[in-house]
Amino acid sequence: MKCLTFKRLAIALAAILALALGKPAFADPIIIKFSHVVSPDAPKGKAALLFKQLAEKYTNGKVTVEVYPNSSLYKDKEELEALQLGSVQLLAPSISKFGPLGVKEFDVFDLPFLMTDDTHARQMMASPMMAELNKKLEDKGVEPLAYWDNGAHVYTANVPLIMPDDFRGLKMRIQGSKVLDAVARELGAIPQIIAFGELYQALQTGVADGEDNVPSNIWTQKLYDVQKYLTVSHHGRLTYSLITNKKFWDSLPADVRQGLDRAVAESTTFFDDTAAKDNVDALEQIKASGKVQVHVQTETEKQAWIAKLMPVHREMQSRFGKDFIDKIYKASGFVPPQS
Ligand code: LMR
């Protein structure tokens, strides 16, 4: 009897204490597993850690976020399957990897030279067209919470890539989108889909001769150790979507959702402020390493690349429809050269 009274008292005290700390009495925290494939030092890695901190703070500890960097939980394709199955709650994959979800439209953003600078990329991601595409993801059980633009791609390889012909016969790692496959083929290269977590080894062992990425990834994954040349070509973008399992997100209590929405918004601002700067710093660090010869594409070379790759834009009209591509051109500000 005495023991029972003591137990009741302890429970009441714990509840008062929890209330005082703003935490729910005895409820287990909601676990959000956030899996990603980059280094904790890359912009996405840093934003994921900030999201954890903010989400736990703004939900008063009702949520615990576990961040798994560097493909330590899932690799590229597995993580999308895991999200749909509900084994992981948050990802921020490159939208060039959305094909396996059964949403082919996101591949359109890989059309070469579609978005050449940060302004055009952000203009595109903020455009009303994205609502149409978001709906397609929602139909697959995936809820897009934000878009994080990580900057312009550069090419790396074990040979210099100055003119389009330099790609001939090279095994080029691609992320997976059908447009990137067509780009590699148009250049006369052999496209290889390789998970990001296997990229270093693939380049080291010659499974691939080259790849394209943003400087912050090339730096934080040490790809400059296993590549000899880098061309600043800015032919494409690396855009992420912060995505969750729709059913899971919809099931969250309103106050938790509010806290998480705030954490998403602030992490997005942080990401936008970090990505461009990290790419500039990374390119300087790569140059300073002395391991890679860096070439900045001239305007003449760029025009030669565009001329070589415009057939991919035309070929993709049959995949996406001309109307859709025209709408994307308009939203992104891309003006196709007169042929
Ligand atoms: C890649 O696969 O090259 C990138 O998408 C990796 C990433 O998430 O930045």
Boltz pocket constraint, residues with backbone or C-beta under 6 A from the ligand:
constraints:
  - pocket:
      binder: B
      contacts: [[A, 37], [A, 38], [A, 92], [A, 93], [A, 94], [A, 175], [A, 194], [A, 195], [A, 196], [A, 212], [A, 213], [A, 217], [A, 238]]
      max_distance: 6.0
